[in-house]
Amino acid sequence: MSMDQPARINFFKGHPSFRLLPNEEIVEATRQLLTSETRDYDDDTRNRHPLTYGPDEGALWVRQQICDFNNRLFGSDSKPEFLNLSSGSSYGCLSVLLHTTLPHTNFTRQAFIISPTYFLINDCFIDAGFGSKLTAIDEEGEDSINFEQLLSKLRHFEELYGNSNGDVSIIQNPNKPTKKVYKYVMYCVPTFANPSGKSYSLETRTKLIEIARRYDMLIICDDVYDLLDYSTDVHEWPRPQKRLVHIDRATAPDDNEFGNTISNATFSKIIAPGLRFGYHETINDKLAAQLSRGGANVSGGTPSQLNSMIVGTILQNGSMERILGKLRETYKTRSVAMWDSLQKHMPKDTHISSPKGGYFVWVTLPPGYDAKKIGKKLKDEHGVILANGSDFEVIGDERGWGDRSVRLSISFLETPDIIEGCELWGKVCKEMAPSS
């Protein structure tokens, strides 16, 4: 089922309500950026004019603004040379896979994806050649993953491939520096995950990095929801957990030149998705530079030159605090309404993830309930769409999430619709309750 399918109440949509989009702030930032005939960096090859081809890695002043922003919130030590600007996390993920992995010759042996997963990420991995190389790794508890399962799978593939390494020459340009290509790759959403809403503990993050170093694995972290924290005062700046890349940087041994993590971040969730602007952050300048040297960047420059500078201006002129504060305040109100409504209307023993941040609540009905049949009846009779758990499987390594689980989004629906939709869902669950 498509998230864009017409419905009276659509819990599938994972983007902001139109009223939350910061039209005025974007117009003002664009005016500030373009009104002047010239800017002092127009002829600086590290930045360039907003409306021309940008430098491969993205404008230096924009990368500096992002670093200042991140360092303030995460207490990190990010530097502009550690960043490569991108056109959002989805394009960013595919770009990372194209420039750091090689499944076609078995050099990159397998991809591990945390399950349940973001419902469209499978396509990125398949496009990059991982169609028969996807392995699901389960979440465990509220803040971890199944490490025993991950290690067992890694040992299996180590034994399967032995000491053989596939050829990497097919993606090496002899006139450029040799690319770092990883033997394994993992995809995860470490904070307020899509779809489960869970966040990894510091212990989990640290252990993941240790395993990645041991097995030459790259961890691609979709760091897209971590500033949408509702558990703290929404009228103050959030204080998010350190990202994996920050931990990796702080603890990397001297002989680890490229690191084992990439923060695949975006401004889609905290400003507006239509900007299509994000960035990769790595532990130093080596992997960021490798990503910036891809053929598309070298040909056309950074993929979002104008929009990156609009975002840079928003960070620079202080309107980011107002935009983020409005989102957090609105989403917190909606998350409380959803939690209260689900607690009131859903069957006894329904498991509901606690909405502490991000967009999503993951709900698992008690044994005996059929989430797919209930969802169909809810849509057909009441015009309410749910995102069934089957949409969040890792292709080829399914877990049966669609039998009893559902993802709900707070990002698009207004509070009255959330309350009504949860009440109607509870009503249909009661009508279709399993016979005792």
GUGUTI-737356 format. One line per field, with one value per residue (C-alpha): residue in three letters; z, x, y. Coordinates in Angstrom, 1 decimal, padded with zeros to 4 digits, always signed. Layout:
<nodes>
code	ALA,...
c3	Z,...
c1	X,...
c2	Y,...
</nodes>
This chain:
<nodes>
code	MET,SER,MET,ASP,GLN,PRO,ALA,ARG,ILE,ASN,PHE,PHE,LYS,GLY,HIS,PRO,SER,PHE,ARG,LEU,LEU,PRO,ASN,GLU,GLU,ILE,VAL,GLU,ALA,THR,ARG,GLN,LEU,LEU,THR,SER,GLU,THR,ARG,ASP,TYR,ASP,ASP,ASP,THR,ARG,ASN,ARG,HIS,PRO,LEU,THR,TYR,GLY,PRO,ASP,GLU,GLY,ALA,LEU,TRP,VAL,ARG,GLN,GLN,ILE,CYS,ASP,PHE,ASN,ASN,ARG,LEU,PHE,GLY,SER,ASP,SER,LYS,PRO,GLU,PHE,LEU,ASN,LEU,SER,SER,GLY,SER,SER,TYR,GLY,CYS,LEU,SER,VAL,LEU,LEU,HIS,THR,THR,LEU,PRO,HIS,THR,ASN,PHE,THR,ARG,GLN,ALA,PHE,ILE,ILE,SER,PRO,THR,TYR,PHE,LEU,ILE,ASN,ASP,CYS,PHE,ILE,ASP,ALA,GLY,PHE,GLY,SER,LYS,LEU,THR,ALA,ILE,ASP,GLU,GLU,GLY,GLU,ASP,SER,ILE,ASN,PHE,GLU,GLN,LEU,LEU,SER,LYS,LEU,ARG,HIS,PHE,GLU,GLU,LEU,TYR,GLY,ASN,SER,ASN,GLY,ASP,VAL,SER,ILE,ILE,GLN,ASN,PRO,ASN,LYS,PRO,THR,LYS,LYS,VAL,TYR,LYS,TYR,VAL,MET,TYR,CYS,VAL,PRO,THR,PHE,ALA,ASN,PRO,SER,GLY,LYS,SER,TYR,SER,LEU,GLU,THR,ARG,THR,LYS,LEU,ILE,GLU,ILE,ALA,ARG,ARG,TYR,ASP,MET,LEU,ILE,ILE,CYS,ASP,ASP,VAL,TYR,ASP,LEU,LEU,ASP,TYR,SER,THR,ASP,VAL,HIS,GLU,TRP,PRO,ARG,PRO,GLN,LYS,ARG,LEU,VAL,HIS,ILE,ASP,ARG,ALA,THR,ALA,PRO,ASP,ASP,ASN,GLU,PHE,GLY,ASN,THR,ILE,SER,ASN,ALA,THR,PHE,SER,LYS,ILE,ILE,ALA,PRO,GLY,LEU,ARG,PHE,GLY,TYR,HIS,GLU,THR,ILE,ASN,ASP,LYS,LEU,ALA,ALA,GLN,LEU,SER,ARG,GLY,GLY,ALA,ASN,VAL,SER,GLY,GLY,THR,PRO,SER,GLN,LEU,ASN,SER,MET,ILE,VAL,GLY,THR,ILE,LEU,GLN,ASN,GLY,SER,MET,GLU,ARG,ILE,LEU,GLY,LYS,LEU,ARG,GLU,THR,TYR,LYS,THR,ARG,SER,VAL,ALA,MET,TRP,ASP,SER,LEU,GLN,LYS,HIS,MET,PRO,LYS,ASP,THR,HIS,ILE,SER,SER,PRO,LYS,GLY,GLY,TYR,PHE,VAL,TRP,VAL,THR,LEU,PRO,PRO,GLY,TYR,ASP,ALA,LYS,LYS,ILE,GLY,LYS,LYS,LEU,LYS,ASP,GLU,HIS,GLY,VAL,ILE,LEU,ALA,ASN,GLY,SER,ASP,PHE,GLU,VAL,ILE,GLY,ASP,GLU,ARG,GLY,TRP,GLY,ASP,ARG,SER,VAL,ARG,LEU,SER,ILE,SER,PHE,LEU,GLU,THR,PRO,ASP,ILE,ILE,GLU,GLY,CYS,GLU,LEU,TRP,GLY,LYS,VAL,CYS,LYS,GLU,MET,ALA,PRO,SER,SER
c3	+000.0,-000.9,+001.7,-000.9,-001.4,-000.8,+002.6,+005.1,+007.8,+006.7,+009.3,+006.7,+005.6,+006.9,+006.2,+007.9,+007.7,+005.2,+007.8,+009.5,+006.5,+007.2,+004.1,+005.6,+006.9,+003.6,+001.6,+004.0,+003.8,+000.0,-000.1,+002.2,+000.0,-003.4,-003.1,-003.2,-006.6,-005.3,-002.3,-001.0,-001.7,-005.3,-006.8,-004.0,-005.5,-002.0,-002.0,-005.3,-006.4,-005.1,-008.6,-010.3,-010.0,-006.4,-005.2,-005.2,-001.4,-001.0,+000.0,+002.8,+004.6,+004.6,+006.0,+008.7,+009.7,+009.9,+012.1,+014.4,+014.7,+015.4,+017.8,+019.8,+020.1,+020.2,+021.9,+019.0,+017.3,+013.7,+011.1,+007.6,+005.9,+007.6,+005.7,+002.1,+001.2,-000.3,-001.7,+001.4,+003.2,+000.5,-002.3,+000.3,+001.2,-002.4,-003.0,+000.0,-001.3,-004.8,-003.5,-000.6,-001.4,-004.3,-004.0,-007.7,-007.3,-003.7,-002.3,-000.2,+001.1,+002.7,+003.8,+007.2,+007.8,+011.2,+011.1,+011.1,+008.7,+006.8,+004.1,+001.1,+001.9,+000.3,-003.1,-002.5,-001.6,-004.5,-006.9,-005.6,-006.3,-003.0,-004.3,-003.1,-000.2,+002.4,+005.9,+008.6,+012.1,+014.8,+017.3,+020.9,+023.9,+023.8,+023.1,+021.4,+018.6,+018.5,+018.6,+018.9,+015.6,+013.9,+015.0,+014.0,+010.5,+010.2,+011.2,+008.6,+005.8,+006.9,+006.6,+003.3,+001.6,+003.5,+002.5,-001.0,-001.9,-004.9,-007.5,-006.9,-010.0,-011.9,-009.7,-009.4,-011.5,-012.0,-012.1,-008.6,-005.1,-004.3,-002.9,+000.5,-000.1,+002.9,+003.2,+005.0,+005.3,+007.8,+007.7,+010.8,+012.3,+015.7,+017.3,+017.2,+014.5,+011.6,+012.2,+015.8,+017.4,+019.4,+020.2,+020.8,+024.1,+024.3,+025.1,+021.9,+019.8,+021.2,+020.7,+017.1,+016.3,+017.8,+015.7,+012.6,+013.1,+013.6,+010.4,+008.1,+008.1,+007.3,+009.4,+007.5,+010.1,+009.0,+011.6,+010.6,+013.7,+016.6,+017.0,+017.2,+020.9,+023.0,+026.3,+027.1,+027.2,+023.7,+024.3,+024.7,+022.3,+022.3,+023.8,+021.7,+022.2,+020.4,+016.9,+016.1,+013.9,+016.9,+019.0,+016.2,+015.8,+019.5,+019.8,+016.4,+016.5,+014.6,+011.9,+011.1,+008.3,+007.1,+010.1,+010.1,+010.3,+008.2,+009.6,+006.7,+007.8,+006.3,+006.9,+005.5,+008.9,+010.7,+008.0,+004.9,+002.7,-000.5,-000.1,-000.8,+001.2,+003.6,+004.3,+005.1,+008.2,+008.6,+011.2,+009.3,+005.8,+004.0,+003.5,+003.0,+000.3,-001.4,-001.5,-002.9,-005.8,-007.3,-011.0,-010.5,-008.1,-010.3,-013.3,-011.7,-008.3,-005.0,-005.8,-003.9,-004.2,-004.0,-001.3,+000.7,+000.9,+001.8,+004.7,+005.6,+005.8,+008.1,+010.4,+010.2,+010.8,+013.9,+012.4,+012.9,+016.6,+015.8,+013.1,+015.2,+018.3,+016.5,+015.1,+018.5,+020.3,+017.7,+017.5,+021.3,+021.5,+018.8,+020.3,+023.7,+022.0,+020.1,+023.2,+025.3,+022.5,+021.9,+025.6,+025.8,+022.7,+021.8,+023.0,+026.3,+026.0,+022.8,+022.8,+022.0,+021.6,+023.8,+021.6,+022.9,+019.6,+015.9,+013.7,+014.5,+016.9,+016.4,+017.6,+017.9,+018.5,+020.9,+019.5,+017.6,+015.9,+012.2,+011.5,+007.7,+007.8,+010.5,+008.4,+005.3,+007.1,+008.7,+005.3,+003.5,+006.0,+007.7,+005.3,+007.8,+006.4,+008.6,+007.5,+007.9,+009.3,+006.1,+004.5,+006.9,+006.1,+004.8,+001.4,+001.3,+005.1,+006.3,+009.9,+009.5,+010.8,+008.9,+010.9,+014.0,+013.8,+012.4,+012.1,+012.9,+012.0,+013.9,+011.4,+009.0,+010.8,+013.1,+016.7,+016.2,+013.3,+015.3,+018.2,+015.8,+013.8,+016.9,+018.2,+015.0,+014.9,+018.4,+017.3,+014.4,+016.6,+019.0,+016.1,+014.8,+018.1,+018.0,+019.6,+023.0
c1	+000.0,+001.3,+001.7,+000.2,-003.0,-006.0,-007.6,-009.6,-007.0,-003.6,-001.2,+001.3,+002.5,+006.0,+006.4,+005.4,+001.9,+002.0,+001.4,+004.6,+006.8,+008.8,+007.8,+008.6,+012.0,+013.0,+011.8,+013.7,+016.9,+016.7,+016.2,+019.2,+021.2,+020.4,+019.3,+022.9,+024.4,+027.6,+028.8,+032.4,+032.7,+031.3,+034.7,+036.1,+036.5,+035.8,+032.3,+031.3,+028.1,+024.8,+023.5,+026.5,+028.2,+029.4,+032.7,+032.6,+032.4,+030.0,+030.5,+033.0,+031.0,+027.9,+029.9,+031.2,+027.7,+026.7,+029.7,+029.0,+025.4,+026.4,+029.2,+026.8,+024.2,+026.2,+029.3,+031.3,+034.5,+033.2,+035.2,+034.2,+036.7,+034.9,+031.7,+030.5,+027.2,+024.5,+021.0,+019.3,+019.6,+018.1,+020.4,+023.1,+022.7,+022.9,+025.9,+027.7,+027.0,+028.2,+031.5,+032.4,+031.0,+031.4,+029.0,+029.3,+032.6,+032.0,+034.5,+031.7,+030.3,+027.0,+024.7,+023.1,+019.9,+018.3,+014.7,+012.1,+013.6,+012.7,+010.4,+012.2,+015.8,+015.7,+015.6,+018.8,+020.7,+019.2,+020.2,+023.7,+023.9,+022.9,+019.7,+020.9,+023.0,+020.6,+020.5,+018.1,+019.4,+016.7,+016.4,+016.6,+014.9,+014.4,+018.0,+020.0,+020.2,+020.8,+024.6,+024.7,+022.7,+025.0,+028.2,+026.9,+026.1,+029.5,+031.3,+029.2,+030.3,+033.9,+033.9,+032.0,+034.4,+037.6,+040.6,+039.4,+038.8,+036.9,+038.4,+038.0,+039.7,+036.4,+035.6,+039.0,+040.1,+043.9,+044.1,+042.5,+043.4,+042.6,+039.1,+038.4,+036.0,+034.5,+033.9,+030.5,+028.0,+025.2,+022.3,+020.5,+018.6,+020.3,+018.0,+014.1,+014.3,+012.0,+009.7,+010.2,+011.0,+013.8,+017.2,+020.5,+022.3,+025.9,+026.9,+025.2,+026.7,+030.2,+029.9,+028.7,+031.7,+034.0,+032.5,+032.6,+036.4,+037.0,+035.2,+035.9,+032.3,+030.9,+027.9,+025.6,+023.6,+020.5,+020.8,+017.6,+015.3,+017.8,+017.0,+013.2,+013.4,+010.2,+011.5,+013.2,+012.0,+010.9,+011.5,+015.3,+017.8,+017.7,+020.6,+020.9,+023.1,+026.4,+026.2,+028.2,+030.5,+031.4,+032.2,+034.1,+036.2,+037.0,+038.1,+039.6,+043.0,+045.8,+045.9,+042.2,+042.5,+038.9,+036.8,+033.8,+030.9,+029.1,+026.5,+024.0,+022.1,+019.5,+017.6,+014.4,+013.0,+014.0,+013.4,+011.7,+012.0,+011.5,+014.9,+016.6,+019.7,+021.8,+025.4,+027.7,+029.9,+033.0,+035.6,+038.2,+038.7,+039.6,+036.2,+034.4,+036.8,+036.3,+032.5,+033.0,+035.2,+032.4,+031.7,+028.5,+030.1,+033.1,+030.9,+028.1,+029.6,+027.8,+024.3,+022.3,+024.4,+021.6,+019.5,+022.6,+023.2,+019.6,+020.0,+023.4,+021.7,+018.9,+021.6,+023.5,+020.6,+019.1,+015.8,+016.8,+015.9,+012.4,+011.8,+013.0,+011.2,+007.9,+008.3,+009.2,+006.4,+003.8,+005.1,+005.2,+001.5,+000.6,+002.7,+001.0,-002.4,-001.5,-000.2,-003.2,-005.6,-003.9,-003.8,-007.5,-008.8,-006.4,-006.9,-005.4,-001.8,-001.2,+002.5,+002.9,+006.4,+006.8,+006.9,+010.0,+011.0,+011.0,+007.9,+006.8,+005.0,+005.3,+002.2,+002.0,-001.4,-001.9,-001.7,-004.8,-005.4,-004.8,-003.3,-003.7,-007.4,-008.1,-006.2,-008.2,-011.5,-010.4,-009.5,-012.6,-015.2,-013.7,-011.1,-008.2,-004.9,-002.2,+001.3,+001.2,+004.3,+004.9,+006.2,+009.1,+010.7,+014.2,+013.6,+014.6,+014.9,+011.4,+010.2,+006.4,+006.0,+002.7,+000.9,+000.4,+002.5,+001.7,+003.6,+001.8,+003.2,+002.6,+004.2,+001.4,-001.9,-003.3,-004.1,-007.9,-007.4,-004.9,-007.4,-010.2,-008.1,-006.9,-010.4,-011.7,-008.8,-009.6,-013.3,-012.4,-010.0,-012.9,-015.2,-012.5,-011.2,-010.3,-012.9,-012.0
c2	+000.0,+003.4,+006.1,+008.5,+006.5,+008.9,+008.4,+010.5,+009.7,+008.4,+007.2,+006.1,+009.5,+010.1,+013.8,+017.0,+018.6,+021.4,+024.0,+023.0,+023.8,+027.0,+029.0,+032.4,+031.3,+029.8,+032.8,+035.1,+033.0,+033.0,+036.7,+037.2,+034.9,+036.2,+039.9,+041.2,+041.4,+039.7,+037.9,+037.9,+034.2,+034.1,+033.7,+031.5,+028.0,+026.5,+028.1,+029.7,+031.6,+030.0,+029.6,+028.0,+024.7,+024.1,+022.6,+018.8,+018.5,+021.4,+025.0,+025.5,+028.1,+025.8,+022.9,+025.2,+026.3,+022.6,+021.8,+024.7,+023.6,+019.9,+020.8,+022.9,+020.2,+017.0,+018.3,+016.9,+018.1,+018.1,+020.0,+021.1,+018.7,+015.8,+016.5,+015.9,+017.6,+015.4,+015.7,+014.0,+010.7,+008.5,+009.7,+009.9,+006.2,+005.1,+007.3,+005.7,+002.2,+003.1,+004.5,+002.2,-001.2,-003.8,-006.7,-007.6,-009.3,-010.5,-008.1,-006.7,-010.0,-009.1,-006.2,-006.3,-004.3,-003.8,-005.2,-003.9,-001.4,+001.8,+000.5,+002.0,+001.3,-002.1,-000.5,+001.5,-001.7,-003.6,-000.8,-001.0,-004.8,-006.3,-008.1,-011.5,-010.2,-008.8,-010.2,-008.9,-008.3,-008.1,-005.3,-006.5,-004.8,-001.1,+000.0,-002.7,-005.3,-009.0,-009.1,-012.9,-013.1,-010.5,-012.2,-015.6,-014.3,-012.6,-015.8,-017.7,-015.4,-015.3,-019.1,-019.1,-016.7,-017.6,-015.6,-014.8,-011.2,-010.1,-007.7,-004.0,-002.8,-002.3,+000.7,+002.2,+005.1,+004.8,+008.6,+009.0,+007.9,+004.2,+003.8,+002.3,-000.6,-002.5,-006.2,-005.7,-003.0,-002.3,+000.0,+001.3,+004.3,+004.6,+007.2,+007.2,+004.5,+004.2,+002.3,+001.1,+004.4,+002.8,+004.4,+002.6,+003.0,+004.1,+000.5,-000.7,+002.0,+001.3,-002.5,-002.0,+000.0,-002.6,-005.3,-003.2,-002.6,-006.3,-007.4,-004.4,-003.3,+000.1,+001.2,+003.7,+005.5,+007.4,+010.2,+011.9,+012.0,+012.5,+016.2,+015.6,+014.7,+015.1,+013.7,+017.0,+020.6,+021.4,+025.2,+024.5,+023.1,+019.2,+017.4,+014.3,+011.2,+011.3,+009.8,+006.7,+008.7,+010.9,+007.8,+006.2,+009.4,+009.6,+006.0,+005.1,+003.5,+005.3,+002.6,+003.0,+005.6,+005.7,+004.8,+002.4,+004.8,+007.3,+009.7,+010.0,+013.0,+015.3,+018.5,+016.9,+016.1,+019.3,+022.0,+020.6,+017.5,+019.4,+021.0,+017.6,+018.5,+016.6,+015.6,+012.7,+013.1,+010.8,+010.4,+012.5,+013.9,+010.7,+009.0,+012.3,+013.2,+009.8,+010.4,+013.9,+012.6,+010.5,+011.0,+012.9,+015.4,+015.9,+016.6,+018.7,+019.8,+019.3,+018.1,+020.8,+024.0,+026.5,+024.7,+024.0,+027.7,+028.4,+025.9,+027.5,+030.9,+029.5,+028.1,+031.4,+033.8,+032.1,+030.9,+027.2,+027.4,+028.7,+026.0,+023.1,+024.4,+024.5,+021.0,+019.5,+021.3,+020.2,+016.6,+016.2,+017.3,+014.7,+012.0,+012.4,+012.3,+009.2,+007.4,+008.3,+007.3,+003.9,+003.2,+003.9,+002.1,-000.8,-004.4,-005.5,-006.6,-004.6,-003.6,+000.1,+001.7,+004.8,+007.9,+009.7,+011.3,+011.1,+010.4,+006.9,+004.5,+000.8,-001.2,-005.0,-006.5,-009.4,-013.0,-014.0,-010.6,-010.2,-006.8,-007.1,-008.0,-005.3,-002.7,-003.6,-003.3,+000.0,+001.4,+000.1,+001.1,+004.2,+005.6,+005.2,+003.9,+002.2,+001.2,-002.6,-004.2,-006.2,-002.9,-002.9,-006.2,-006.8,-008.3,-012.0,-012.3,-011.6,-011.8,-011.7,-008.2,-007.8,-010.5,-008.3,-005.1,-001.7,+001.6,+004.9,+008.3,+011.6,+013.8,+014.5,+014.2,+016.8,+015.9,+015.5,+013.1,+011.1,+010.7,+009.8,+007.4,+005.5,+005.3,+003.8,+001.4,+000.2,-000.2,-002.4,-004.4,-005.0,-006.1,-008.5,-009.8,-013.5,-015.8,-017.1
</nodes>
